[in-house]
Amino acid sequence: MVRNLLENGIGTDIDKKKAFELYQKAADLGNASGINNLGVCYEVGIGTDVDKKKAFELYQKAVDLENVNGIISLGICYENGIGTDIDKKKTFELYQKAADLGNALGINNLGICYENGIGTDVDKKKAFELYQKAVDLENVNGINNLGICYENGIGTDIDKKKTFELYQKAADLGNALGINNLGICYENGIGTDIDKKKAFELYKKAADLGNNVAQYNLALMYEYEKEIVKDIDKAIYWYKKSAEQGNQHAQNRVKSLMHN
């Protein structure tokens, strides 16, 4: 999605400042995509100071112009209380609107609502069907979520082979969560043979891409996998990296190791 491209695809501070200026110019011309992208800049601080309320207002303006990315961005705001109060019902309605427009991420996010009862009743089968629809549209979040469904029997029967195939597909698309999930498959023999070395390589790759779960999994291997990579200093380094992103398990391990 545009949000990820903006957060991860702009390198230097000069690039970020330039991006902000260009989106501001597009927004001033009434361009809906420019308005949404300017909102992302304010939300995460790309080329400007973070201003969640301003981001929310811009997303609302983009929605008024029927911009589908704006619809999803506004849904995320209501889901997480970004620049506004949490409102799960509005979250659901906005993702439903995006899904009705055929947007793959909107379809995936609507699936999350049905899976977890966000603004609607829990319906695991409906969630599974929506994730499948998102996968058909090549949405990488949908690919991961469908893999999770097959892994845990959410709205369908457990199928470890399909789980592995979907995580492999997400990983092949360069998705950090998919790479991490593929690592879990290799570590635990989910739909494939156990291969701890391969798991380690995948966790490292996803950790370098900034995925906090992979950073935690990598740290665990550095702490405990003595036959492969045991290195307590590296374990602490990756626990800290994960903890900095709010991973509670990593935060607990850092505290424990620091007190030993």
C-alpha positions as CSV (number, residue, x, y, z in Angstrom):
1,M,0.0,0.0,0.0
2,V,1.0,3.7,-0.4
3,R,1.4,3.9,3.3
4,N,4.2,1.3,3.3
5,L,5.9,2.8,0.3
6,L,5.9,6.2,2.0
7,E,7.3,4.9,5.3
8,N,9.9,2.5,3.8
9,G,10.6,3.7,0.3
10,I,12.0,7.2,0.9
11,G,15.6,7.1,2.0
12,T,17.2,10.4,3.1
13,D,15.8,13.3,5.1
14,I,16.1,15.4,1.9
15,D,13.9,12.9,0.0
16,K,11.3,13.0,2.8
17,K,11.2,16.7,2.8
18,K,10.8,16.8,-0.9
19,A,8.1,14.1,-0.8
20,F,6.2,16.2,1.8
21,E,6.4,19.3,-0.4
22,L,5.2,17.5,-3.5
23,Y,2.2,15.9,-1.7
24,Q,1.4,19.3,-0.2
25,K,1.4,20.8,-3.7
26,A,-0.8,18.0,-5.0
27,A,-3.2,18.4,-2.0
28,D,-3.4,22.1,-2.6
29,L,-4.5,21.3,-6.2
30,G,-7.3,19.2,-4.7
31,N,-5.8,15.8,-5.7
32,A,-7.3,13.1,-3.6
33,S,-4.3,10.8,-3.6
34,G,-2.0,13.8,-2.7
35,I,-4.3,14.6,0.2
36,N,-4.2,11.0,1.5
37,N,-0.4,10.8,1.1
38,L,0.0,14.1,2.9
39,G,-2.0,12.6,5.7
40,V,0.4,9.7,5.8
41,C,3.3,12.2,6.1
42,Y,1.6,13.9,9.1
43,E,0.7,10.5,10.7
44,V,4.2,9.1,10.7
45,G,6.4,12.2,10.4
46,I,7.7,12.1,6.8
47,G,9.3,15.4,6.0
48,T,7.3,17.1,8.8
49,D,6.4,16.8,12.4
50,V,4.0,14.1,13.5
51,D,0.4,15.5,13.7
52,K,-2.1,12.7,14.1
53,K,-5.1,15.1,14.2
54,K,-4.0,16.8,11.0
55,A,-3.5,13.3,9.4
56,F,-7.1,12.3,10.4
57,E,-8.5,15.5,8.9
58,L,-6.7,14.9,5.6
59,Y,-7.9,11.3,5.4
60,Q,-11.4,12.5,6.0
61,K,-11.0,15.0,3.2
62,A,-9.7,12.2,0.9
63,V,-12.7,10.1,1.8
64,D,-15.0,12.9,0.9
65,L,-13.4,12.8,-2.5
66,E,-14.0,9.0,-2.7
67,N,-10.3,8.1,-2.5
68,V,-10.1,4.4,-1.6
69,N,-6.7,4.7,0.1
70,G,-8.1,7.5,2.2
71,I,-11.1,5.3,3.1
72,I,-8.7,2.6,4.4
73,S,-6.5,5.2,6.2
74,L,-9.5,6.6,7.9
75,G,-10.6,3.1,8.9
76,I,-7.2,2.6,10.5
77,C,-7.5,5.8,12.4
78,Y,-10.9,4.8,13.9
79,E,-9.5,1.3,14.6
80,N,-6.5,2.5,16.5
81,G,-7.5,6.0,17.8
82,I,-5.2,7.9,15.5
83,G,-6.2,11.6,15.7
84,T,-9.7,10.6,16.9
85,D,-11.5,8.4,19.3
86,I,-11.6,4.6,18.6
87,D,-14.8,3.7,16.8
88,K,-14.9,0.0,15.8
89,K,-18.3,0.5,14.0
90,K,-16.9,3.2,11.8
91,T,-13.8,1.1,11.2
92,F,-16.0,-1.8,9.9
93,E,-18.1,0.5,7.7
94,L,-15.0,2.1,6.1
95,Y,-13.4,-1.2,5.4
96,Q,-16.7,-2.5,4.0
97,K,-16.8,0.6,1.7
98,A,-13.3,0.0,0.5
99,A,-14.1,-3.7,-0.1
100,D,-17.2,-2.9,-2.0
101,L,-15.0,-0.8,-4.3
102,G,-12.9,-3.9,-5.0
103,N,-9.9,-2.8,-3.0
104,A,-7.7,-5.8,-2.0
105,L,-6.5,-4.3,1.2
106,G,-10.0,-3.2,2.2
107,I,-11.2,-6.8,1.6
108,N,-8.3,-8.1,3.8
109,N,-9.1,-5.6,6.5
110,L,-12.8,-6.5,6.4
111,G,-11.7,-10.1,6.9
112,I,-9.8,-9.0,10.0
113,C,-13.0,-7.4,11.3
114,Y,-15.0,-10.6,10.9
115,E,-12.2,-12.7,12.4
116,N,-11.9,-10.6,15.5
117,G,-15.3,-9.1,15.9
118,I,-14.3,-5.5,15.1
119,G,-17.5,-3.5,14.6
120,T,-19.4,-6.7,13.7
121,D,-20.1,-10.2,15.0
122,V,-17.3,-12.7,14.8
123,D,-17.6,-14.9,11.6
124,K,-14.5,-17.0,11.0
125,K,-15.9,-18.5,7.8
126,K,-16.6,-15.1,6.3
127,A,-13.1,-13.9,7.3
128,F,-11.6,-16.9,5.5
129,E,-13.6,-16.2,2.4
130,L,-12.5,-12.5,2.4
131,Y,-8.8,-13.5,2.9
132,Q,-9.2,-15.9,-0.1
133,K,-10.7,-13.1,-2.1
134,A,-7.8,-10.8,-1.1
135,V,-5.3,-13.5,-2.1
136,D,-7.0,-13.8,-5.5
137,L,-6.2,-10.1,-5.9
138,E,-2.5,-10.7,-4.9
139,N,-2.7,-8.8,-1.6
140,V,0.2,-9.9,0.5
141,N,-1.6,-9.2,3.8
142,G,-4.4,-11.5,2.6
143,I,-1.8,-14.2,1.7
144,N,-0.4,-14.1,5.2
145,N,-3.8,-14.1,6.9
146,L,-5.0,-17.0,4.7
147,G,-1.9,-18.9,5.7
148,I,-2.7,-18.2,9.4
149,C,-6.3,-19.6,8.8
150,Y,-4.9,-22.8,7.3
151,E,-2.3,-23.1,10.1
152,N,-4.9,-22.7,12.9
153,G,-8.1,-23.9,11.4
154,I,-9.8,-20.5,11.3
155,G,-12.9,-20.8,9.1
156,T,-11.5,-23.8,7.4
157,D,-9.8,-27.1,8.1
158,I,-6.1,-27.1,9.2
159,D,-3.8,-27.7,6.2
160,K,-0.1,-27.3,7.0
161,K,0.9,-27.8,3.4
162,K,-1.2,-24.8,2.2
163,T,0.1,-22.8,5.2
164,F,3.7,-23.4,4.1
165,E,2.8,-22.6,0.4
166,L,1.1,-19.3,1.3
167,Y,3.9,-18.1,3.6
168,Q,6.4,-19.0,0.9
169,K,4.3,-16.9,-1.6
170,A,4.3,-13.9,0.8
171,A,8.1,-14.3,1.4
172,D,8.7,-14.5,-2.3
173,L,7.0,-11.1,-2.6
174,G,9.5,-9.7,-0.1
175,N,7.0,-9.4,2.8
176,A,8.8,-9.3,6.1
177,L,5.9,-11.0,8.0
178,G,5.7,-13.7,5.4
179,I,9.5,-14.3,5.6
180,N,9.2,-14.6,9.4
181,N,6.2,-17.0,9.1
182,L,8.1,-19.1,6.7
183,G,10.9,-19.2,9.2
184,I,8.4,-20.5,11.8
185,C,7.5,-23.3,9.3
186,Y,11.1,-24.4,8.9
187,E,11.8,-24.2,12.6
188,N,8.8,-26.3,13.6
189,G,8.2,-28.5,10.6
190,I,4.9,-26.9,9.5
191,G,4.2,-28.2,6.0
192,T,7.9,-28.9,5.4
193,D,10.9,-30.6,7.0
194,I,12.5,-29.0,10.1
195,D,15.5,-26.9,9.0
196,K,16.8,-24.7,11.9
197,K,19.5,-23.2,9.7
198,K,17.0,-22.1,7.1
199,A,14.7,-20.8,9.9
200,F,17.6,-18.7,11.3
201,E,18.4,-17.3,7.8
202,L,14.7,-16.3,7.3
203,Y,14.4,-14.7,10.7
204,K,17.6,-12.7,10.1
205,K,16.2,-11.5,6.7
206,A,12.9,-10.5,8.2
207,A,14.6,-8.9,11.2
208,D,16.8,-6.8,9.0
209,L,13.6,-5.6,7.3
210,G,12.4,-4.4,10.7
211,N,9.8,-7.0,11.6
212,N,9.7,-7.1,15.4
213,V,8.4,-10.7,15.7
214,A,11.3,-11.9,13.5
215,Q,13.7,-9.9,15.7
216,Y,12.4,-11.7,18.7
217,N,12.5,-15.1,17.0
218,L,16.1,-14.4,15.9
219,A,17.1,-13.4,19.4
220,L,15.6,-16.6,20.8
221,M,17.8,-18.6,18.3
222,Y,20.9,-16.6,19.4
223,E,20.1,-17.3,23.0
224,Y,19.1,-21.0,22.8
225,E,20.3,-22.6,19.5
226,K,23.8,-23.5,20.6
227,E,24.3,-26.0,17.8
228,I,23.8,-23.2,15.2
229,V,24.4,-19.6,16.4
230,K,24.4,-19.3,20.2
231,D,25.6,-15.7,21.0
232,I,24.1,-14.0,24.1
233,D,25.3,-10.5,23.0
234,K,23.5,-10.8,19.7
235,A,20.5,-12.2,21.5
236,I,20.3,-9.1,23.7
237,Y,20.9,-6.8,20.7
238,W,17.9,-8.3,18.8
239,Y,15.7,-8.5,21.9
240,K,16.3,-4.8,22.4
241,K,15.5,-4.0,18.7
242,S,12.2,-5.9,19.0
243,A,11.5,-4.4,22.4
244,E,11.9,-0.9,21.0
245,Q,9.0,-1.6,18.6
246,G,6.8,-2.6,21.6
247,N,7.1,-6.4,21.5
248,Q,6.1,-7.4,25.1
249,H,7.9,-10.7,25.0
250,A,11.1,-9.1,23.9
251,Q,10.8,-6.4,26.6
252,N,10.4,-9.2,29.3
253,R,13.5,-11.0,28.0
254,V,15.6,-7.8,28.1
255,K,14.6,-7.1,31.7
256,S,15.3,-10.7,32.6
257,L,18.7,-10.8,30.9
258,M,19.8,-7.4,32.2
259,H,19.1,-8.5,35.8
260,N,21.1,-11.7,35.5
